[in-house]
Amino acid sequence: MNAPYDGDRGQSGDVDPAGQVPPPQPVPDPYAQDPYVQDAYARDPYQAQDLSAQDPVTEALYDRASHPPPPPGTYQEPQPLYQQPPTPQHAPDPRIWAQTPPPEPSGPSRHLPYGDDVRTTQYTGVDDLVTHAGEQEPEPDAFAHLFRDQQASGQPTPAPEPIPATPAPKKPGGRASSLMKSSAVMAAGTIVSRLTGFLRTLVMAAAIGVGTLNDSYQVANVLPTMIYVLVGGGALNAVFIPQLVRAMKNDDDGGEAYANRLLTLVVVLLAGVTTVCVLAAPLLVRMMSPEIASNPQKMEVTVAFARYCLPTMFFMGLHVVLGQILNARDRFGAMMWTPVLNNIVIIATFGAFIWAFGSFTETGVRAETITPEGVRLLGLGTLLGLTVQALAMVPYLREAGFKMRLRFDWKGQGLGKAVGLAKWTFFFVLANQLGMIVVTQLATAAGATAEQQGFTGTGITAYNYALLLWQMPQAIITVSVMTAVLPRISRSAHDGDPAAVRDDISYGLRTSAVAIVPCSFAFVALGVPMATLLYAGSGAQGARGIGFTLMAFGLGLIPYSVQYVVLRGFYAYEDTRTPFYNTVVVALVNAAASVVSFMVLPARWAVVGMAASYGLAYVVGVGIAWRRLKRRLGGDLDGAHVMRTYARLCMASVPAAVAGGAVAFVIIKALGSGAAASLAALVGGGIMLLGVFFVAAKKMRIEELNSMVGMVRGRLGR
């Protein structure tokens, strides 16, 4: 007979007081897992949540100090058993055709490093961009063997998730949020600075051309940078700045005394070096270019430029020290934005030269024909630009509460130890500068000989202008990727996890290659229309010389980018000696190959050969650095995966470059060699190059390309 209520369950008239009969096995309740009937016989299914229904003895022994009860109103109120759950606030309503989407979540911890929401962002790759609508099943293709490594048990391997740049903050507006804002300010300042710097080269070319007069200006303008970096620039960034940050954390005055000692040391050192260099300007010019020294008129103009430009090294050092003092106090914007002021002043200076004397296409100004007033105008404008850049830091320092004063009590303050740590950085910079001196000597000599033969744009100016344009993808793409990955690499190296270091380096190589490889082939295919469009103000012949040099640089961008990523692995282990040896090898190979190019090639093509030598040197450097880092990480750098990615990207880029270059060539032949024709060739060839590349990449299923396109589309909110 069934019991009418729960209290009669389990009671029966047959009782076994002796316990001789084994108890019956419990029968599982079929409704135990049913949320609608499992508490049907309970007097109060929410008894566990009713604080007033607790046992008084247990309540008396309950330690509220260690386990306080939740405050009133925080626990869920009892509800009827069969009531439907409440409708979500932003659930789809079939009665509304297009309703307002739900708001973005307020918690920053739910966001990816690029601002995307992990719950709502959908990554759409190249397949979605080029696959035709209505296509049911993919057709078998001849590229299937290229992506076998992405398949496991017949299923493709999903693309790796993007590595976050910084840990997710716990509270909005906290330190991590402030760091992200500071990084955004720095990135924006860097981009604007590079764009205005590139615009500066265009105005220079329009004012004084790209021939021997600009070669003289380039030699004079590069001297202060070389000497500053050699004397203290590299050591200042690599050694003294970490010491400054440590003093700010440990000293009672927040590191202000140490910062003033460092500032005084830099001011005294650079003031003395600048004075000596200005007096020795003729010797420095002769060291940089014996060809210029052999021509009295060129020598006079170059020395005059040098005496205006050499004092800028003092303001370079002052700007760096003041900027790093601000960075140590979490003021990052000033150091990134003040170089824009320098670029604006120099643009205005060369613009004033054009207004006063005319453009290069009108005057054909050369070292033999430029007036002393013109030299004075360009020299003073160059010096004024660096002066404004440095002095613009002073108001930011006052706002940060830093009081500048000279302090000469250097002894016993740790500066000597910092100098000892800087020796490898000094040798590193020295190797770079020696290689640059060799290239400058050869390029100026080749440019002078070629100009006598009637060819302009074949000297050090063409080399530097093409190098500046060629390095932009590296500065924007590879540096950005490694800025996000480098903190993870450093933490993994500190934790003794070589596998994690390897994975992050592999990720950085493959992700940056998605943009670096097609950009390198684009320089080869479209280098001439790029240069003839951008440097049209310097004359068609000089612009074409820059374009040919840019084409020669082109493919070297790949090893140049790889070298940058691989060396981050050594820096993560605080190894600066290996990068120094690697830089020596690169400098030696570059110098030797440049000498061969100068001796073998005609004068008009010698600089083009030197540009190709630059990429060759980094091919050798990458081979050495790769083997050393592979041995450092236990014999594995994920080389097979990395090589397959680069091989597929190159296979997709080759037909794209051929097609894009052919279209650009046809357009230039049809329209001529003017700026309008160059623009049409660049647009037409660029569209063809990108289209063929995406179709080929879709066929090869390059997973890193899909991931990057998905991140870009997620960033754009599409």
WOCORNOR-V786016 format. One record per residue. N is the residue number from 1. RES is the residue in one small letter. D_LAST is the distance of its C-alpha to the last C-alpha in Angstrom with 2 decimals. Layout:
# WOCORNOR-V786016
n | res | d_last
N | RES | D_LAST
N | RES | D_LAST
This chain:
# WOCORNOR-V786016
n | res | d_last
1 | m | 67.32
2 | n | 63.90
3 | a | 63.82
4 | p | 63.02
5 | y | 61.03
6 | d | 59.53
7 | g | 62.69
8 | d | 64.72
9 | r | 62.36
10 | g | 64.03
11 | q | 67.61
12 | s | 70.39
13 | g | 74.21
14 | d | 74.55
15 | v | 74.41
16 | d | 75.10
17 | p | 76.51
18 | a | 77.43
19 | g | 73.98
20 | q | 75.42
21 | v | 73.00
22 | p | 69.57
23 | p | 66.92
24 | p | 64.75
25 | q | 61.35
26 | p | 58.52
27 | v | 56.68
28 | p | 52.89
29 | d | 51.64
30 | p | 49.34
31 | y | 47.71
32 | a | 47.05
33 | q | 43.35
34 | d | 42.91
35 | p | 41.28
36 | y | 43.08
37 | v | 46.65
38 | q | 46.93
39 | d | 48.27
40 | a | 50.18
41 | y | 53.56
42 | a | 52.63
43 | r | 54.13
44 | d | 51.11
45 | p | 47.96
46 | y | 46.50
47 | q | 49.61
48 | a | 47.81
49 | q | 45.70
50 | d | 48.77
51 | l | 50.19
52 | s | 53.43
53 | a | 54.20
54 | q | 54.51
55 | d | 57.80
56 | p | 59.99
57 | v | 61.25
58 | t | 57.83
59 | e | 56.71
60 | a | 59.63
61 | l | 58.81
62 | y | 55.10
63 | d | 54.19
64 | r | 52.02
65 | a | 52.05
66 | s | 50.19
67 | h | 48.16
68 | p | 47.73
69 | p | 46.59
70 | p | 43.23
71 | p | 43.54
72 | p | 44.01
73 | g | 40.97
74 | t | 38.81
75 | y | 39.83
76 | q | 38.75
77 | e | 41.15
78 | p | 42.89
79 | q | 41.60
80 | p | 43.22
81 | l | 43.08
82 | y | 41.56
83 | q | 39.19
84 | q | 35.65
85 | p | 33.04
86 | p | 31.24
87 | t | 28.04
88 | p | 24.96
89 | q | 23.94
90 | h | 20.43
91 | a | 21.36
92 | p | 20.31
93 | d | 23.04
94 | p | 24.03
95 | r | 25.77
96 | i | 22.69
97 | w | 20.46
98 | a | 17.33
99 | q | 17.86
100 | t | 16.36
101 | p | 13.99
102 | p | 15.80
103 | p | 15.91
104 | e | 14.74
105 | p | 17.67
106 | s | 20.24
107 | g | 21.48
108 | p | 20.22
109 | s | 21.51
110 | r | 18.62
111 | h | 16.18
112 | l | 15.60
113 | p | 16.98
114 | y | 13.80
115 | g | 13.18
116 | d | 11.00
117 | d | 12.63
118 | v | 14.42
119 | r | 14.69
120 | t | 11.25
121 | t | 8.96
122 | q | 8.77
123 | y | 9.31
124 | t | 9.03
125 | g | 11.77
126 | v | 13.83
127 | d | 15.40
128 | d | 12.49
129 | l | 12.19
130 | v | 15.95
131 | t | 17.29
132 | h | 18.79
133 | a | 18.20
134 | g | 21.17
135 | e | 22.24
136 | q | 24.07
137 | e | 25.46
138 | p | 25.01
139 | e | 28.08
140 | p | 30.21
141 | d | 29.97
142 | a | 32.20
143 | f | 29.83
144 | a | 30.13
145 | h | 32.57
146 | l | 30.13
147 | f | 27.91
148 | r | 30.67
149 | d | 30.21
150 | q | 26.79
151 | q | 28.57
152 | a | 30.68
153 | s | 32.73
154 | g | 30.88
155 | q | 27.41
156 | p | 24.87
157 | t | 24.37
158 | p | 20.99
159 | a | 19.27
160 | p | 20.47
161 | e | 18.62
162 | p | 17.86
163 | i | 20.90
164 | p | 20.64
165 | a | 22.16
166 | t | 24.19
167 | p | 25.27
168 | a | 23.55
169 | p | 25.58
170 | k | 27.58
171 | k | 27.57
172 | p | 25.20
173 | g | 26.77
174 | g | 28.85
175 | r | 29.77
176 | a | 26.65
177 | s | 24.47
178 | s | 26.82
179 | l | 26.55
180 | m | 22.77
181 | k | 23.28
182 | s | 26.10
183 | s | 24.13
184 | a | 21.48
185 | v | 24.45
186 | m | 26.07
187 | a | 23.10
188 | a | 22.64
189 | g | 26.41
190 | t | 26.61
191 | i | 24.09
192 | v | 25.86
193 | s | 29.19
194 | r | 28.45
195 | l | 27.24
196 | t | 30.37
197 | g | 32.47
198 | f | 31.35
199 | l | 32.12
200 | r | 35.48
201 | t | 36.37
202 | l | 35.67
203 | v | 38.04
204 | m | 40.59
205 | a | 40.60
206 | a | 41.06
207 | a | 43.93
208 | i | 45.98
209 | g | 44.51
210 | v | 43.84
211 | g | 47.50
212 | t | 50.24
213 | l | 50.04
214 | n | 46.46
215 | d | 47.65
216 | s | 50.22
217 | y | 47.66
218 | q | 45.34
219 | v | 48.29
220 | a | 49.31
221 | n | 45.81
222 | v | 45.05
223 | l | 48.38
224 | p | 47.55
225 | t | 44.28
226 | m | 46.13
227 | i | 48.99
228 | y | 46.89
229 | v | 44.75
230 | l | 47.96
231 | v | 50.00
232 | g | 47.62
233 | g | 43.96
234 | g | 43.04
235 | a | 45.31
236 | l | 44.07
237 | n | 40.49
238 | a | 41.37
239 | v | 44.41
240 | f | 45.23
241 | i | 41.84
242 | p | 41.74
243 | q | 45.31
244 | l | 44.26
245 | v | 41.61
246 | r | 44.21
247 | a | 46.77
248 | m | 44.44
249 | k | 44.02
250 | n | 47.65
251 | d | 49.80
252 | d | 51.08
253 | d | 50.10
254 | g | 46.48
255 | g | 47.21
256 | e | 48.27
257 | a | 51.61
258 | y | 50.16
259 | a | 47.56
260 | n | 50.39
261 | r | 52.48
262 | l | 49.68
263 | l | 49.06
264 | t | 52.81
265 | l | 53.07
266 | v | 50.29
267 | v | 51.80
268 | v | 55.29
269 | l | 54.25
270 | l | 52.06
271 | a | 54.62
272 | g | 57.31
273 | v | 55.25
274 | t | 54.12
275 | t | 57.72
276 | v | 58.95
277 | c | 56.19
278 | v | 56.82
279 | l | 60.50
280 | a | 59.75
281 | a | 57.25
282 | p | 59.43
283 | l | 59.67
284 | l | 55.92
285 | v | 55.27
286 | r | 57.91
287 | m | 56.30
288 | m | 52.86
289 | s | 54.17
290 | p | 57.78
291 | e | 57.09
292 | i | 56.33
293 | a | 59.40
294 | s | 61.57
295 | n | 60.84
296 | p | 62.46
297 | q | 60.33
298 | k | 57.02
299 | m | 58.35
300 | e | 59.28
301 | v | 55.89
302 | t | 54.00
303 | v | 56.23
304 | a | 55.74
305 | f | 51.96
306 | a | 52.31
307 | r | 54.44
308 | y | 51.80
309 | c | 48.92
310 | l | 50.62
311 | p | 50.76
312 | t | 46.96
313 | m | 47.14
314 | f | 48.65
315 | f | 45.72
316 | m | 43.25
317 | g | 44.86
318 | l | 45.11
319 | h | 41.41
320 | v | 40.46
321 | v | 42.87
322 | l | 41.89
323 | g | 38.19
324 | q | 38.73
325 | i | 40.86
326 | l | 37.98
327 | n | 35.54
328 | a | 38.04
329 | r | 37.78
330 | d | 33.96
331 | r | 33.75
332 | f | 31.40
333 | g | 30.24
334 | a | 33.58
335 | m | 34.09
336 | m | 30.74
337 | w | 30.96
338 | t | 34.68
339 | p | 34.58
340 | v | 32.71
341 | l | 35.99
342 | n | 37.92
343 | n | 35.79
344 | i | 36.13
345 | v | 39.91
346 | i | 40.31
347 | i | 38.24
348 | a | 40.52
349 | t | 43.55
350 | f | 42.92
351 | g | 41.92
352 | a | 45.29
353 | f | 46.98
354 | i | 45.55
355 | w | 46.71
356 | a | 50.17
357 | f | 50.94
358 | g | 48.49
359 | s | 45.75
360 | f | 46.55
361 | t | 46.40
362 | e | 49.10
363 | t | 51.35
364 | g | 50.84
365 | v | 51.73
366 | r | 53.04
367 | a | 54.70
368 | e | 58.05
369 | t | 57.14
370 | i | 54.95
371 | t | 56.92
372 | p | 57.54
373 | e | 55.77
374 | g | 52.64
375 | v | 52.83
376 | r | 53.41
377 | l | 50.44
378 | l | 47.98
379 | g | 49.55
380 | l | 49.61
381 | g | 46.03
382 | t | 44.90
383 | l | 46.95
384 | l | 45.76
385 | g | 42.08
386 | l | 42.59
387 | t | 44.92
388 | v | 42.41
389 | q | 39.75
390 | a | 42.15
391 | l | 43.69
392 | a | 40.37
393 | m | 40.08
394 | v | 43.20
395 | p | 41.80
396 | y | 39.06
397 | l | 41.83
398 | r | 43.87
399 | e | 40.98
400 | a | 40.54
401 | g | 44.27
402 | f | 45.43
403 | k | 48.90
404 | m | 49.73
405 | r | 53.32
406 | l | 55.15
407 | r | 56.39
408 | f | 58.67
409 | d | 59.42
410 | w | 57.57
411 | k | 60.05
412 | g | 59.18
413 | q | 55.62
414 | g | 53.76
415 | l | 53.07
416 | g | 55.41
417 | k | 53.56
418 | a | 50.29
419 | v | 52.00
420 | g | 53.16
421 | l | 49.69
422 | a | 48.45
423 | k | 50.66
424 | w | 48.21
425 | t | 45.60
426 | f | 48.32
427 | f | 49.15
428 | f | 45.49
429 | v | 45.17
430 | l | 48.59
431 | a | 47.65
432 | n | 44.60
433 | q | 46.69
434 | l | 49.49
435 | g | 47.19
436 | m | 45.78
437 | i | 49.36
438 | v | 50.29
439 | v | 47.33
440 | t | 48.05
441 | q | 51.70
442 | l | 51.06
443 | a | 48.30
444 | t | 50.39
445 | a | 53.40
446 | a | 51.53
447 | g | 49.95
448 | a | 53.38
449 | t | 54.97
450 | a | 52.26
451 | e | 52.48
452 | q | 56.20
453 | q | 55.48
454 | g | 53.21
455 | f | 49.75
456 | t | 47.58
457 | g | 44.33
458 | t | 45.75
459 | g | 46.51
460 | i | 44.98
461 | t | 42.85
462 | a | 41.07
463 | y | 40.67
464 | n | 39.20
465 | y | 36.85
466 | a | 35.49
467 | l | 35.24
468 | l | 33.21
469 | l | 30.65
470 | w | 30.68
471 | q | 30.03
472 | m | 26.85
473 | p | 24.44
474 | q | 26.53
475 | a | 26.43
476 | i | 22.68
477 | i | 21.47
478 | t | 24.35
479 | v | 25.53
480 | s | 22.14
481 | v | 21.84
482 | m | 25.48
483 | t | 25.31
484 | a | 23.08
485 | v | 25.30
486 | l | 28.71
487 | p | 29.35
488 | r | 28.99
489 | i | 31.32
490 | s | 33.84
491 | r | 33.91
492 | s | 34.35
493 | a | 37.12
494 | h | 38.79
495 | d | 38.72
496 | g | 40.28
497 | d | 37.46
498 | p | 37.39
499 | a | 35.20
500 | a | 32.33
501 | v | 32.96
502 | r | 32.86
503 | d | 29.59
504 | d | 27.87
505 | i | 29.41
506 | s | 28.35
507 | y | 24.74
508 | g | 24.97
509 | l | 26.62
510 | r | 24.27
511 | t | 21.01
512 | s | 22.40
513 | a | 23.88
514 | v | 20.58
515 | a | 20.47
516 | i | 24.20
517 | v | 25.65
518 | p | 23.95
519 | c | 24.58
520 | s | 28.23
521 | f | 28.65
522 | a | 26.99
523 | f | 29.72
524 | v | 32.33
525 | a | 31.17
526 | l | 30.25
527 | g | 32.32
528 | v | 34.83
529 | p | 32.57
530 | m | 30.59
531 | a | 33.91
532 | t | 35.57
533 | l | 32.73
534 | l | 32.45
535 | y | 36.20
536 | a | 37.56
537 | g | 39.62
538 | s | 41.72
539 | g | 42.97
540 | a | 41.88
541 | q | 44.06
542 | g | 42.97
543 | a | 39.26
544 | r | 39.84
545 | g | 41.62
546 | i | 38.58
547 | g | 36.43
548 | f | 38.83
549 | t | 38.81
550 | l | 35.01
551 | m | 35.16
552 | a | 37.74
553 | f | 35.62
554 | g | 32.59
555 | l | 32.95
556 | g | 34.43
557 | l | 31.01
558 | i | 30.48
559 | p | 33.60
560 | y | 33.14
561 | s | 29.78
562 | v | 31.27
563 | q | 34.27
564 | y | 32.24
565 | v | 30.52
566 | v | 33.81
567 | l | 35.79
568 | r | 33.54
569 | g | 35.13
570 | f | 38.58
571 | y | 37.59
572 | a | 36.29
573 | y | 39.89
574 | e | 41.31
575 | d | 42.86
576 | t | 43.32
577 | r | 46.27
578 | t | 44.42
579 | p | 41.89
580 | f | 44.98
581 | y | 46.71
582 | n | 43.61
583 | t | 43.31
584 | v | 47.00
585 | v | 46.49
586 | v | 43.56
587 | a | 45.62
588 | l | 48.69
589 | v | 46.96
590 | n | 45.21
591 | a | 48.53
592 | a | 50.50
593 | a | 48.13
594 | s | 48.01
595 | v | 51.80
596 | v | 51.92
597 | s | 49.51
598 | f | 51.65
599 | m | 54.85
600 | v | 53.79
601 | l | 51.39
602 | p | 52.43
603 | a | 51.86
604 | r | 48.99
605 | w | 47.08
606 | a | 48.10
607 | v | 45.06
608 | v | 42.79
609 | g | 44.59
610 | m | 44.20
611 | a | 40.43
612 | a | 40.47
613 | s | 42.82
614 | y | 40.28
615 | g | 37.87
616 | l | 40.87
617 | a | 41.92
618 | y | 38.63
619 | v | 38.91
620 | v | 42.24
621 | g | 40.97
622 | v | 38.09
623 | g | 40.63
624 | i | 42.88
625 | a | 40.26
626 | w | 38.64
627 | r | 42.03
628 | r | 42.94
629 | l | 39.75
630 | k | 40.00
631 | r | 43.54
632 | r | 42.51
633 | l | 39.98
634 | g | 42.45
635 | g | 42.02
636 | d | 38.41
637 | l | 35.34
638 | d | 33.17
639 | g | 34.30
640 | a | 33.91
641 | h | 30.21
642 | v | 29.59
643 | m | 31.74
644 | r | 30.07
645 | t | 26.64
646 | y | 28.19
647 | a | 30.21
648 | r | 27.32
649 | l | 25.35
650 | c | 28.57
651 | m | 29.21
652 | a | 25.82
653 | s | 26.44
654 | v | 30.02
655 | p | 29.52
656 | a | 26.52
657 | a | 28.81
658 | v | 31.67
659 | a | 29.74
660 | g | 28.16
661 | g | 31.55
662 | a | 33.36
663 | v | 31.22
664 | a | 31.69
665 | f | 35.41
666 | v | 35.89
667 | i | 34.24
668 | i | 36.38
669 | k | 39.48
670 | a | 38.85
671 | l | 37.98
672 | g | 39.95
673 | s | 39.20
674 | g | 38.19
675 | a | 35.09
676 | a | 33.68
677 | a | 34.32
678 | s | 32.72
679 | l | 29.53
680 | a | 29.46
681 | a | 30.27
682 | l | 27.60
683 | v | 24.84
684 | g | 26.20
685 | g | 26.93
686 | g | 23.63
687 | i | 21.67
688 | m | 24.14
689 | l | 23.99
690 | l | 20.22
691 | g | 20.31
692 | v | 23.29
693 | f | 22.00
694 | f | 18.79
695 | v | 20.98
696 | a | 23.58
697 | a | 21.24
698 | k | 19.94
699 | k | 23.62
700 | m | 24.49
701 | r | 21.66
702 | i | 21.22
703 | e | 19.55
704 | e | 18.98
705 | l | 16.94
706 | n | 14.65
707 | s | 14.39
708 | m | 13.78
709 | v | 11.02
710 | g | 9.34
711 | m | 10.11
712 | v | 8.91
713 | r | 5.33
714 | g | 5.87
715 | r | 7.75
716 | l | 5.62
717 | g | 3.81
718 | r | 0.00
